[in-house]
Amino acid sequence: MIVPILLFIVGFICLIKGGDWFVDGAAGIAEKFRMPEILVGATVVSIGTTLPEVMVSASSALKGHGEIAYGNAIGSIICNTALIAALTMAFRPSKVERRSLVLPTFFFFTAAAFYCTVAYTAGYFSRVTGILLLLVFAVYMVVSVKRALSEPAETKDPEGKGDASEEKEAKAPAPLWKLLVMLVVGAALIAVGADLLVDNGTIIAEWIGVPESVIALTFVALGTSLPELVTAITSLRKGLGALSLGNVIGANLFNLVLVSGLSCTLSPFAVPVGKTIAGMPASFIIDIPLMFLVMAFVTIPALIKGKLYRIQGIVLLIVYFAFCIFQFAG
């Protein structure tokens, strides 16, 4: 069992490093061809940080492990919000720009309502459901890009300490061949990492007698959310706590519309039963409602007051700890 555990860890590392290289390579190539920087940020980078979840869930669905595809999307949202965003708020609460949160928050709760309606009424994610989720993703990207391009470019950094263009000019651009290598190798590492994570995660789940959905909701979700965790830690170090919140909300939306949409489009799957409460799947009573609650607990105060509070982070960390205990109990 040591070998599957080691390969599971290697899969994590491949996913994170591959995602890092893929984003850097894609952003560098876009800059080489003079694509607007704000356009790159709204498309390539946002999708790039969600690539681990995309690859793991799509690979799981194609291999007939719908539990992992389902659990990874919901688990990543809970992890992103109740652990990653919570760490940011608990250690360095900050003000946020309310206007920038309205669009992703609206799309998230709209998509989540549709996703949950399908889960509760049909109990099955069909190919049509997947296509509709992908259409929501496409609409969101179009609206985001149009909005980004219509706004005046910022010349100052968020702290107002200098000209962003001066900092950009100070960095020598990498050669095109190097960016292409980063792009290709990054994509390959993501694919390899996803396979290692799914295959060995399944073996480990069977060995310890834990349902695949639990592994997906916890270990796999945490592993594929590591890019967001790195972003959060970096934001904390630089005193930009609000940056992490925007990244988390965007990643959560992509987990619903892109990750879940692609997974059930490629291979439809039923809502996994796994653990039950009062004869109902535990995900209907715990996981899905918790997904809504933690997102509402973060976004509503931010939208109303325009700031984050330390108590929010502390409460969310307690909730996440309790959630993990529940998943592995019994």
N, C-alpha and C positions, 0 to 999 in steps of 0.2 A: 504493500500500500504506500510505501515511501515514494516509489516512482511516480504514481499518479499525482500525489501531492506536490512533488517537485515540478512535474510538468504543468500542473495547475498554476503554480507560481510563475513558471516561465511564460505561460500564456498571458498572465497579467502584465508581465514586464514587456512582452512583445506588443500587446495592445497599446500600452501607454507610450512607449518609445515610438512605435509605428505611427500613432496618431500625431505625436509631436512633430515628427519629420514630415508627415504628409501635409500638415497645416503650414509649416514653415516653407516647404517647397512650393506648395500651391500659391501661397501669398506672395512669395518671391517672384514666381513666374508672372503672376498677375501684375506685379509692380513693374517688371521688365517690359511688359507690353502696355504700360501706362493705363491700366484699368483704374478707375477711381478707387482710392483707398477705402472710402466708406462703403462702396459696393462690395469690395472684397470682404470686408468685415461682416457685412450683412448676409453673405452667402457662403464663401469658401470656409472661413474660419468657424462660423457657427455650425455648419454641417460637419466640419472636421472634428470638432470636439465631441460629436455624437457618434462618430464612426465606430468606436468600440461596441456601443450598444446595438448599432445597426448590424454589424457583422455577427455578433454573438446571437442575437435574436433570429436573424435570417437563417443562419447556419443551423440553429436549433430547430426551427420550424421545418426546414427541408429534411432534417434527419428524423422527424417525427417526434421531437421533444417539445411539444407545444407548451408544456409546463414552464420550461425555461424561457421561452419567447414571451409568454404572458407575464411571468413573475419578474423577469428582468426589467420590463418597461415600468411596471408599477413600483417595483422595489427601487429602481433608480430614481424615480420621482421622490419617493419618501426619503431615500438616502440623501439626494441632492438638497432637499429642503430641511429635513429634521436633523441632519448631521452637518453638511457642508455649509449651507447658509447659516445654520444655527451657530457654528463655530465663529463665523464672521461677526454675527450680532453679539454673541456672548463676550468676545474679546475686544471688539472695536466697533460698537454701534455707530452709525453715521447717518447723515442726511442723504436723501435720494432724490433724483429728479423724477417727480411724479409723471410728467408727460411721457417720458421714455418707457414707462412701465405699463401704460394703458393698453397699447396694442398687443404685446405678447400675453398680458394677463387676460384680456378679453378673448383672444384666440384659444388660450389654454382652457379656460373654463367652458367655452363653447364646445371644444373638441372633447373635453372630459365628460361633459353631459351626454354627448352622442355615444362615446365609448361605453359609458356605464349603462346607458339605455339598452344598447345591444347586449351587453353582458348579462344584465338582469332579465331581459325579456326573452332573448334567444338562447343565451348560454353558449353561443357559437359564433366565432369570428369568421365570416365567409369571405370569399374573394371580393365580393361587391363592397363589403364593409372596408376592406383594405384599400380598395380603389378610391372610395369616398374619403378616407383619411388622408390618402396621398394628395387628393384634390385640395383638401383643406391646407395641406402643407404648401402646395403650389400657390394657392391664393395668398397665403401669409407671406411667402417669399416675394411675390410680385408687389404686394402692398408695401412691404418693408423697404424694398429697393426703391420704389417710386417715392416713398416718403423720405428716404435717406438722401436721394439725389435732389429732392426739392428743397432741402434745408441747406442753409449756408454753411460752408466748411469752417470748422473751428481752427483757429491758428494758435490758440493757447492750450496748454495742457490743463487737466482738471484742477490742478492746484494753482494755476496762473503763474507758474514759475519760469516759464520760458516759451519760446516759439517752437512748436512741434516740428516745423519744417527744418529748423536748424539742427535739431536732434537727428532728424532723418538723414540730412546731408552728411552728418558726422560719421554715419555708418557706411562703410564701403559695401556696395551690393555684391552678392555672391555671383560667381559665373553661372551661366545658364546650364551648363552640363551638370554642375553640382546640384542645382535646384531640381533638375529632372531626375537625377539619381535619388535624391531625398524623397521625391514624390513616389517613384516606383518602389523603392525599398520600403518606404513607409506603408504603402498600400499592401505590399507582400507581408510585412510583419503583422499588420492588422488581421489579415486573412489567416495566417498561421496561428496567431494568438487566439483568435476566435475559436478555431478548431480545437486547440489544446484545452481551452477553457471549458467548452461544451462537453467534449469527450471525457475528460478527466473529472469534471464536475459531476457528471452522471455516475461515473464509477465510485467516486467518494460518497455520493448520496446513497447509492445502493449498499455500500459497505457499512455505513454507520446507521442505515435504516431510516434516513431522513428523506421525506418526499423531495423530488426535484424542484417543486415549486418553492420550497423553503430555501434550498440552496440558491435558487435564482433571486429570491427576494432579499437575501442577505449577502452572501459572499460574492456571487456574480454581480449583483447590483452595485456593491461597493467597489469591486474591481473595475467595472466599466465606467464608474463615476470618478475615478482617480484624476482624469484631466480637470474636472471641475474642482476637485479638492486642491490640486496644485494651483489652480487659478485663485482659489480662495486664500490659500496661504500667502501667495505672492501679493495679493491685494492687501492683506493684513500688514505685511511687511512695509508696503508703500503707503499705508494709511488710506487706501481706497476701498473701503468696505462696500460701498454702493456698487462698485464694478462687479463684485462677486454675485450680488443679488441679481443683476441683469443677466449675467451668464447662466445662473441657475434657472431662472424663469424661462429663458430661451431653450435651454437644454431639456427642461421638463416638457415643454410644448413639443419639441422634436421627438421625445421619447414616445409620445402618444401618436402623433400624426405620421412621422417618418419611420420610426422603429417598428411600432405596432402595425402601421399601414403596410409597410413592405413585407413584414413577416407573414401576415395572413393573406396577402395577395399572392405570395409565392407558394404558401402551403397553409390553407385554412385549418383552424384548430378549435377545439372546444375549450370552454373555461375549465381548468383543472379542478378536480374536487379536493384531493389531498385531505387536509384536516377539515373537519366539519364542526359546526356549532349549531345545536338545535336542528340537526338534519340538513343544514344549508352549508355550502362551501364557505370556509372561513374568510375567503377573500371578499365575499359579499358583505360580511359583517364587520371585518377588521380592516383589510388592506385597502379596498376602494374608498370606504368612508374616511379612513385616515389620510389617504392621498388628498382628498378634498379639504379636510380640516387643516392639515399642516400648510397647504398652499394658501388657504384663506387667512390663517393666522399670521402668515408673513406678509401677504400682499395688501390686505385691507388696511392695516395701520399705515403701511408705506404710501398707499394711494390717498388716504385721508389726511394724514399728518405730515407726509413727506419726510419721514425719518424712521430709522430702525431703533429698537430698544433692547438693552441688555437682557431684560427679563424674558423677552421673546426667545432669545437664543437659549437661555437656561431651561425654560419650559420645554422647548423642542428637543434639546439633548436628552432630557429625562424621558420624553415620549419615545424617542428613537431607541434608547436603552431598553425600555419596557417592551417595545415592539420586537426587538431581537430576542429577548427572553421568552416572550410568548411564542415566537416561531419555533424555538427549539425545545419548548416545554411539552412534555407528553407525547 
